Amino acid sequence: MAKLIKEESEAGRLHIESPLMGESLVDKALLKHTEAVEYFRMHPDINIIKIGGQSIIDRGRTAILPILDVLVQAKEQLKIILMTGGGTRARHVYNIGVDLGMPTGVLSKLGDKVSWQNAEMLSVLLSKHGGVKIGHGDNLEQLTMFCRLGYLPITYRIPPYGFFEHPAEIGSIPPHRTDCGAFLLAENIGARSLIFLKSDRSVR
């Protein structure tokens, strides 16, 4: 430790022995060497089902309840995480936010609240079957516990960039919304499958 402090005082930088020591983390040649041959899969037996906000949830009980009946039966044999979209109400709040000149990061936070509301409703409807709403934080690290105890985790899925959302290339609507969030979660936990549950809008 004393040696490290001495090196810091003489060179103005503290070095820790590492293959990345002193390297630029935007160097494309370097980044190629960080690609893993095979990534560790945290939850290879979990199936993620993202329920569309506009095409399913916004249509009310006639669309939602039959689907939930099937999912309750499926959870007895499969490990499932439900995710919710924002739907029409998210589009409405985006419209208001755009009219007020809100930046992309603020719009992302506003849309996230609508997806949260939909997750809340599903958790209430599924409460007697083990439905439990979980957030973006530590709850996701407890998926093993939830699944082994027979719960049905439900989460809202705009990626939690919030104010740090990437600026949109065109306009100001957040480019990373609930479909993107579902994919990112499935990718990072190594899920068995990702299913987007939507309906043909022509039947509405």
N, C-alpha and C positions, 0 to 999 in steps of 0.2 A: 504494500500500500504506500509506503514511504517513497519507493522508487517511482510509482505512478505520479505522485504529487510533485516530485522533483522534475520529471519529464514535462509535466504540465507547466510548471513555472518557467522552464527554460525554452520550450518550444511554443508555448501559448496554446497547446491543445493536449487533451488527455487521450491517450491511445489505449485501446483494449485489444489484445491479440484476437483477431477474427479475420476470416477471408474477406469480409466487407470493410475492414478497417481502412479508413481514409479514402474509400471509393465513392464515386458519385452514384446515387441510387436512381439516377435517370439515364445511366449509361446502358444502351440497348444490348451491347455485347455482354455486359455484366449480368443484366436481368435474365438473359437466356440461360445462364448457369443456375439460376434460382428455381427453374421449373423442375418440379418433382416428377419422377417416373410414375409414381402412383401416390395419390393423396389419401391420407387417413380419413376414413368415413366414420363419423361419430355415430350416426343413426341409420345404418343401411337397411333397417327393417321398417322404417317409418314411411307412410304414404301421406303426402301433402295434398289436400283438396282445397282449391281456392274457389269459393262460391261467388259468382258474379253479382255485383251490386245492382246494376241496372237491369240485367236480364233475368235475375232470379229474385233477389231480396226485395227490390222495389215493387214486385208484383204481389207481394203479400202472402197471406196464408195459403191460398190455392196453389202457389208455386213452392213455397218453402216447406210446409208441413209434410207433404209426401216424401220429399227428399230427406228430411231429417229422420223420418221413420226408417228409411233404408239405411242411413248412416248409423243409426243406433244398432241395427242388426249387424252391420258390417264390423263395428268396433269390437264385437265379441270375438272375432277371428283375426282382425287386422289392427295394427297400430296406426292411428290416424291423427293428423293435425288438420284442423279446419282453419281456413283463412278467409277474410271477407274483403270484398271490394267496396268502393265508395258509392258508385251508381249516380243517379240523377241528382241527389242532393249535393254530392261533391262537385258536379258540373255547375250547379247553381251558385255555390259559394265561390268557385273559381271565377264565374262571370261577375259577381259582385266585386271580388278582389281585383280583377283586371280593370273594372270600371273605376276603382278607387286608386289605381296605379300601384298596387302592391307588388313588390319584387317576387321573383320566383321562389326564394326560400320561405317567404311568408305564405305564399299559396300552398307550398308543400305541407306546412304545418296545419293549414286550414283543412286541406283535403284529408289529412291523416285523422282529424277529429271525426269526420263522417264515417270512415272505415272503422274507427273505434266504436262508434255508436252501433254499427251493424254487428260487430263482434259481441257487444254487450247484449243486444237482443237475442242473438243465437245462444249465448251462454245462459240466459234466463230460460229460453225455451227448452234447452237441453239439461237444465240443472238437475232434474231428477234422474237423469241418465249419466251423470258424471261430467257434464259440460262445465268447463272452467275457463274463464278468460285470462290469458296471460299477455304480458307486455313484451317490449323489445329488449329488456334488460336481463337481469339474472334469471328470470323465469325460464328463458330459453335454455339455460344450462341445466335446468331441472326436468327436462323432457323425459329422461329415463324414469325418474320417480313418478311423474304423472302417468305415464303409459303403464308402468308395472302395477300401479295401484288401481288401474281401471278407469282413470279419468279420460275425458275427451277434450284435449287442449284446443282452445280457439284463440286465434290472434288476428290482429289487424295488420295490414301489410304494405302500407307505403313505407319504403326504406327510411330509416330514422335519420336521414340527412338533415332534415329541418332547415334551419337557416343556412346550412352548408350545402344545400342542394346545388347541383351543377346548373349553371345558367343555361336556359334553353337556347338552341341555335336559332330557332325562329319563334318569335313571340315570347310569352312569359310563363305558359303553362308548364308545370314541373315535368321534365322528361322521364323521371323515374317514379312510376306510380305503382298500383297494387300488383299488376301482372309481373312487373319487374321485381318487386319485393318478394313475391312467391318464388320466382326463379332463383334469386340470390340466396334465400333461405335454404331451398332444396339443394342447391349446389354446395353450400358451405357446410351443411350437416351430413352430406352424402346420402340423401334420402333415397329410398327404393324407387319412388315414383312421384311425379308431380302431375296432377290432373286439374285442368281448368274446367270447372263445371258452369257452363253457360247454356243459354237456349237461343234458338233462332229468333231474332227480334221481329221477324215478320209475323210471328204468332201473337204478338202483343196487341 
